[in-house]
Amino acid sequence: MRLNRSLRRNRLVCKLCLLLWAGQAVAVAQTRLRSTDLPPLPMQQDKPNPGVAGAFAGISHGVLLVAGGANFPNGYPWQGGTKVWHSTVYALVKQGRSYDWQTVQPLSRPVGYGASAVWQNQVICVGGNDASRRYADVFTLIWDGAAGRLRTDSLPALPVAVANGAATVAGDTLYVVGGESDRGTERSLYALSLLHPASGWLKHADLPGPARAFTALVAAGGQLYVLGGRQTAAGRTTVYADAHAYQIRDGLWKQLPDLPTPLSAHGAVATPDGAVWVLGGDTGERLAQIEQLNNQIAQQPTGSIRDSLTVRRNALQRDHPGFSRAVWAYRPQARRWLKRGELPFAVPVTTPLVAAPGGFMLPSGEVSPGVRTPACRRVAF
């Protein structure tokens, strides 16, 4: 009799624990994320700014800088428009009680799809490409508030020219992982001492998972987190959900629980409480459909079948539903991902997630294939 009562109590306790855990998970999933609109990118030649994807971005002396990138100013891809790279640099400067964009000194060349990181008020810009080539250049953007102008400086070039890689700073060291080079998609992890840059780049152990570009890289708690990404080969793209952490002190990689969904071109940021947030990104489902049609179009001669496939492909691009709005949080102690909520706006991809006091910023970016947005937002933790 006592044993039966004890078993019933234990079952009841287990059920209560499960209900409490489920309630906590739901509460986390329903957390409302606070977002604030920043001024959109300014008019260009008396026309609304279409926005840019693949720009460098970061905060220097309290000023948000957005530099370079690419867009389709003369028609979307399904309209026959061509991609144009830019050298424009925008600075969001405080004027009295408000913030306004200024167009400041341009980059030395049009470039986009590099990686960004911030160290001691310097926005570090790494690699990138234009319509004809990739670059290994590494340079910094620094806002000079007293002079009201932008200053630039150079750092040692990467050992290999890469675009669509990822960068972060841990302590006084700049790290770069992945990307696409002339030799293919990369697994390499490089490091540069920002205190002693003349010592050059040091190659660390390769990422143990598949080579990837469009990944998210963030430093937190003495580790580098590499989260998701994608690789394209023979006209087909694989989007990854795997997650890895590089233990900086030991020089070792360890595999983490997979992301809840495959993601590429997303953002990640470390929060003050030790978690890592991942937001936005492309799951690859619509991309796979578009690529399949592209491959079929390439095999067809000019004619009605090719035209029909092109119409279907263009419709998939034009009517794209947008990218993921979910925000996922990973806590190293729990070793699991929980959904923090969803952002209430079209979340851009291929734009740096800029850490800011109390949250982060999303400056411009791509909200569906070929479609940019001039909108800039701040999200609070």
N, C-alpha and C positions, 0 to 999 in steps of 0.2 A: 504493500500500500504506500509506504513512504517512498519506495523506489519509483512508483508510478507518478506520485506527486512531484518528485524531483525531476523526472523526465519531462513532465508537462511544463514545469517552471523553466527548464532549460530551453524547451522548444519555444516558449513564449518570449524568453529573453532574446533568442536568436531572431525571431520574427520582428521584435521591436528594434533590434539592431539593424536589420535589413531595411525596415521602414525608415529609420532615422537616416541611414546612409543614402537611401534613395531620395529622401526629402532634401538632404544637403546637396546631392548632385543636381536635383531639379532647381534648387535655389541658386546654385552657381550658374546653371544653364540659363536662368532667367534674369541674371544681373543686368540692369540697365546701364549701358555705357554712355557716358556724357560726352557729347561732341559739340564743338563750337566752330562756326564758319569763320575762316580768315578771309581777307580780301582775295578775290580771284586774281589770277595773273592779268596784268594790265593790257589795255588795247594795244594793237600793233598796226601802224599805218592807218589809223582811224577805223580799224576793223576789230571785232571781238577776237580775243586771243583763243585759238583752238586748244591750247595746252600742249604739253610735251610728255613723251614717254622716254625712259632711259636717261633722264637727266641726273647730274650729280647734285646732291643737296646736303645741307647741314647748317648748323648754327655757329656763327663766329661773332663773338662779342655782342651777343643778344640779337643779332640780325640773321634771319633765315635767308640763305643763299640758294638759288636754284639756277643751275648752269648747264648749257648745252641741251642735248636730247634731240628727239626727232618727232615729226608728225606728218600728216598728209594735208597740207594747206590747200591743195588744188583738186580735191576730190578723194573720196574714200577708195580703198583697194577695189571694191566691186564696181566702182565707177571708172576704173582705169587710172586713178590717181597714183602718183609716185611718192615714195617716202623722201622727205627732205631733212637733212641734219642741220643743226643750228649751233652757233657759237655764243648766242645771247646769254647774258648773266643778269638775273633779277635779284634785287635785294629788298627784303621787307623791313622797312625802317620806321621806327616810331616817330611820328610827327605830332607833338602835343599829346593828346590823349588817344589818338588813333594811330593805326599802322597803314602805311602806303608803300606800294611797290615802286622801286626805282630801277631803271635799266642802266646798268653800270658798264665798266670796261668789259669787252667781250673776251672769250677765250681766244687762244692763238689760232685755233682752227675749229670748224664745226666738228663735233664729236658727241657720241651718245653711247648708252649701254655699257658704261664702265661701272665701277664700284665706288662707294663713298664711305668714309669714316671720319670721325671728328676726334681731334686731340689738341688740347690746350688752345682752344679757340681757332684751330686751323681745320678747314674742311679739306680732307685729303681725297684726291680724285685719282683713281687707278684704272689704267687701261681704257677700253672702249673701242669703238669702230666708227667708220663712216661708210659710204656706199661702196668703197673700193678696198679698204684694208682695215686690219686690226692694229691697235697700238699697245706698246709696253710702257708708255709715259706714265709717270707718277708726279703729281704736282699739288700744291696747296693753294687754297683761296683764303684770304684773311681780310676781314672788314676793318678798315682804319676809320674809326668813328670821328677822330679829330679832323681828319682831312676829308671825310665823307666820300671815301673812294675805296676801291678794291685793290689789294696787293696780292701778288702771286709769287710763289717760290717753287723750286724744283727739288725732287728727291730722286734717288737712284731708280733707274728704270727697272721694271720687272725682268726676270730672266727670259720670259717668253711673252709675246704680245697676246693678250686675251681680251675678249669681250664677254659680257654677261656672266662675269665672275662675282664673287662676294668678298667683302672686306669688313674687318672690325678691328678695334684697338682693345688690347688687354694690358693694363698697366701703361708702360711706355713702348709697347711693341705693336706694330701694325701686322696683321695677318690677312692673307689673301688665299682663297680656296676656289678650286673649280674654274668654270668658264669654258669658252670655246677658243681654241687657238688654230693655227694653220695645220697642226698635226692631229686635230680632232678635239673631242671633249676631254676635259682635264680632271684628274683626281689629285693634283698636286696641292700641297699646303706650303706656302712661303711665309717667311717672317722677316721683318726689318726693324731693327732698333731705331726708334725715333730720337733717342738721346745720342746715338752714335751712328747716324745713317751712312757715313763713309765706309763702315765695315761691310756694307752690302747686304744682299738678301741671303737668307739661310733657308735651305730646303728641309722641311720636316717630313715625317712619315706620311706617305700617301693616305688619303681617305680610303678605308677598307671596303666601302660599298662601291657601287657602280660609279663611273665618271659622270659628272653632271655639270650643267649650267643652270642659271635661273634658280639657284638655291638660296636659302637664308642662312646667314652666319651671324652669331651673336656670342659675346663673351659674358660669362656670369660665373661667380664662385670659383675662379681658377680654372675654368673649362671653356672650350670653344664648342658651341653647339652648331652642327650642320644638319639642316632640317629640310627634307624633301629636295625638289629640283627635277630636272628633266634632261634627257639626252635624245637627240635626233640622229637617226642613221637611215640611209636609203629612203628618205621621204617619210619616215614614220617616227613619231615621238613617243617615248615612254616617260610617263610622269611617275615620280617615286614618292612613297610615303615613309621610307625608312629615315631614322634619325640616329645621329652619332654624336658622341662627345669626345673631345680631345683633351686629355689631362695635361695641362701645360707643364707642370713641374716634372711629371714622370715621362712625358713624351709618348703617352700611350693612348690609343683609341679604345673606346668601348661602345657597344651598340645599345641604344635606348629603345623603349617601346615605340612602335611605329606611330606616326601621326594618324589621327582617326580617318583621314582621307588623303589620297595623293594630292600634292600641291606643287606648283611651280610659280615663279615670278611673284611670290608672296613676301611678306615682311615679318620680322621678328624683333623683339625688344625685351631686355631684362627689366623686371620690375623691382621696386625697392624691397619687397618682401622675399626676394630670392627666387621668384618664379620666372619662367620664360613664356612670353606670349607670342603666338603666331596668328596672323590675321590675313584675310584676303587670299588671293591666289587663284590659279587656274587648275581645276581638277583634271583637265585633259579630255573630258568626254566629247564636247563639241569640237575640240581641236582634232580628235581622231576622225570624226566624220568629215571634216573639211579636208584633212590630208588624204583620206581615202578617195574622195572625189577628185582632188588634185592629181593623184596618181592615175586615176582612170582617164582624166582629161589629157594627161601627157601621152597616153597610149593611143588616143583616138586621132584620126586624120580630121582635117577641117570638114565640117558637115553638120547635119542636124543632131546627131548623137552627141557630138562634142558640145554643141550649143546648148543642148538640154542639160547636160552635166554641169556646164558653166552656170546656167541659171540656178540650178539646185545649190551649187557651191556658194554663189553670191548671196542667195537667200539665207543660208546658214550664217554667213558673216553679218549680213545686214540685220537679221532678226535675232542676233545673239542675246541671250538673257542676262548677260553680265557675269561677273566673277563672284567667287564665294564672299559672303559677308560675315562668315563665322569668325569668332575669336576663340582660340584654344589656349589653355594654360597648362604648362607642365611644371610640376613641383618635384625636384630631385628626390626629396625624402619619400614621397609617395610612389614615385616612378609610374605615374599614370597621367593621361591627358584628361582634362575636364573642359567642357564648353563654358566660356565666360558669358557668352551671349552673341548677338549679331548687331552689326553696325547698321544704323537706320538710313544709310545712303549707299549709292553705287560705289563700291570700294575699288580704287584703282590698283592695277598691277604695274610691274616694271617701273616703279618709283621708289626711291629710298624711304624707309620708315625712319623719320628723324626723331631721335630721343630729345625730349625737352623736360624741364622741371615739372614733375607731377603728371607726366604723360608723354605723348608723342604727337608728331605732325605727319600728315599725308599731303605732300605738295604735288598737285597736278597728277599726271599719270594717264594710264590707258584703262577705259571703263568697258570696252568691248573691242574686238579686233579692228584695228585701224582708227578707232574713235578715242580721241583724247578728251580730257576735261581741264578747264582752267581753274576749277575749284580747288581750294586748299583748306584743310581742316585740322583742328586740334582735337585729340581724344584724351580725356583724363583717366588715370588709373582708377 
